[in-house]
Amino acid sequence: MKKLLTIFLSFLFISTSLAKADVGIGVTGALHMFDASGTETTRQSSEKNNGSHAEDVMVPELFVEALTDDGVAFGVSYIPTRELGSKSRSDTNSAGDTGTYKAEAELDNVIQLYSDIPMTEVAGYPLYAKVGIQHATIVTLESLNSGSTYPNKDVLGYTIGLGTKGDLTGNLYYKAEATYTDFEDYSAGDTAGTGNKVEADLEDIAVKLSIGYKF
């Protein structure tokens, strides 16, 4: 329900803006640098295993935005899937949790509502501030010796960034920006109800280059 509401508000947001602005559509190539840290509390022993993982991935992105006369942009972007990487460890103990544990996850159906707000000009390049909110589903793909699995979860994240844009030939234009996104913490017990629990924090720094067409 939350995902459907987000999609509905996205289109409502854009539809309202289209009446008074040009429309831009385009594609983005982005280098995402994910930083995830978390804690797993294991069953019986209540042992806490802390870990962190960094992953760099190239991800394509689609966007549509309303472009006002004063340079402000209101838009929606969509990414089908962003991999978060994986990490493994091997445990040997007397609590029944001996074996190999592989943590793996991805972000699915990432939808972002954003606004680009003009700021100033530096060396002939106009700068804008980006603010936005993202909705995504964390899909867990873990392989745990204990047999535990963890549920998928919808999360929100806020985005801030700085960018520049300009016209190319005809109706084509470019955007170049760097952004930071902080997602809600993931916290869940395993689906089998054994008492295992995972808590994780996810942050994303991205460098993006976009090509758009306005009409």
N, C-alpha and C positions, 0 to 999 in steps of 0.2 A: 504494500500500500504506500509506504513512504517513497519508494522508487517511482511509482506511477504519479504520485503527487508532484514529485520533483520535475518529471518530464512535462507534466501539464503546465506547471508554473513557468517552465522554460519557454514553451511555445507562446504562452500568454504574454510573457515579458517581451519577447521579440515582436509578436503581432502588434502590440500596443505601440512599439517604437517605430514600426515600418511606415505608419501613416505620415510621419513628419521627417523622415530621414532616408538617405540612400541605404542600399543593402550591400553588404560585402560577404562573399563566401570564399572559402579557401582551404588550404591544407598546410599543416605544420609538421616540420621535422624537429624532434626534440631529443636532447640528451638528458635523461633523468638520472640523478644520483641519489638513490634511496639510502636511508640510514635507519635501520630497525634495531631496537633493543627490547629485551623482554626477560621474563622470569617464568620458569615452569616449576610448579610445586607438585612433587610426585606423591603418589598414594603411599599409605602406610608409614613410610619414613618421614614424610613431610619435609623432605630435603628440597631446598630451593636451588635451582640451577639457572644462573644468570648467563646471558649471552647477547652478542650484538653481531650485526651483519651489514655490510655495505655492498651495494650492487649498482653498477652503471649500465643502463640499457637505452637503446635508441628506440623511440616510439613515434609512430605517425599519429596525427590528430586532425580532425575535421572541425571547422568552425563556421558559424554564420553570425553576422553582427549588423547592428544598425549604426550608421555613421552620421552624426549630426553636423550641422554647419560649423559649430564652434570646436570641432575636433574630438568630441567625446564619442566613445564607442560603447555600446551595450551588446553583449554577445553571449552565445552558448557554444561550448566546445564539447566534443565527444571522443572518447578513446575506448575501443572495444575491450582491450586487455592490456594490463601492464604487469609484467613479471616482477616479483620481488626477490627472486633468487632462492637458494636453499642452503642449508647448513646441516652437517651431520656430526654426531658424537657417539662414542662407545663407552658404556658403563659396565662396571663389574662390581656388584655388591651383594649383600645377603638379604635384601628386602624384596627380592623377586623381580627386580627391574633390570637385570643383566641383559645386555644386548646393544644393538645399534639403533639410534634414534635419528631420524631425518626430518627436519622441519622445512616445509616448503609452502609458499603461498603466492597468490597473485591478486591484483586488483582488477575486477571486471566491471564493465559498463560505467566507466568514469564520466560523469557529466559535470560540467562546470558552468556556472553563471558568473559573468565577470563584467567589469567596467574598466575602460582605459581612459584616464583623466589627464588631459594636457597639463604640463607643469611649466617648463621653460625651454630654452634652446641653448645648446652647447656646441660650439664649433660648427654651426650651421645645421645641426641635427636636432629636431624637436624631441623632447623627452616627455614621456607620460608615465604616470603611476598606475599600476594594475592592482585592483582589489577584486576578490572573488570568493565564491564558496563552492566546494566540490562535494559531490555525492558519489560513493563507490561501494562495491561489495567486496569484502575481503574473503577470498575463496581459499580454504585451507586444503593443502595437498600432502599432508604429513604422512610419514611411514614410521610408526613407532613400534618397537619391540613389545611394549606392554599391551598392544592392541587398542589403545585409546585413539579416538579421533575427536576433532574439535569442530564445532559448527561454523558455518559461514556467517558473516555479520555485515550489515549495512553500517557505514560510518560517514560522517561529515568531516570536512576539513576546510580551513580558511587559507586563502592564498594572497600574498602580497608580492609585488614585483616592480621592476623598472624596465622601460623599453623605449625604442624609437621606431618611427615608421615614416614612409615616404612613397611618392608615386614612382612608377616605372614607366613603361610605354603603354599608351592607350588607357584602358581602365584598370590595368594591373597595378598593384601596390605591394609593398613589402612591410613586414614587421620583424623586429629583432628584440628579444627580451630575455631577462633572467628573472626567475620566480622562486619563491619559497612557499611550501605548503606544509602545514602541521595538521595531521589527521587526529581524530578522536582515538583514545586508547582502546585497544582490543582486550577484552577480558571475558573469559568463558571457562566453564568446566567441561570436561570431556563428555561426549554424548552417551557413554555407557554408564555414567554415574559412579565411577570408581573412586572419585575424589581427586583425580589429577586436575590441575588448573593452570591456565596460561594467561599471562598478562603481557601486552606488548605495546610499544610506542613506535609510530612511524612518521618520519619526516622526509621531505622530498625537495631537492634543489634541482631546478631544470634550466637549461639554456635552449632557447627556441628560435627558429627561423621560419617565418610564414610567408606564403605567397597568396595574395587574395585578388579577387576580381569584384569590382563594384559596379552597380548599375542602378 
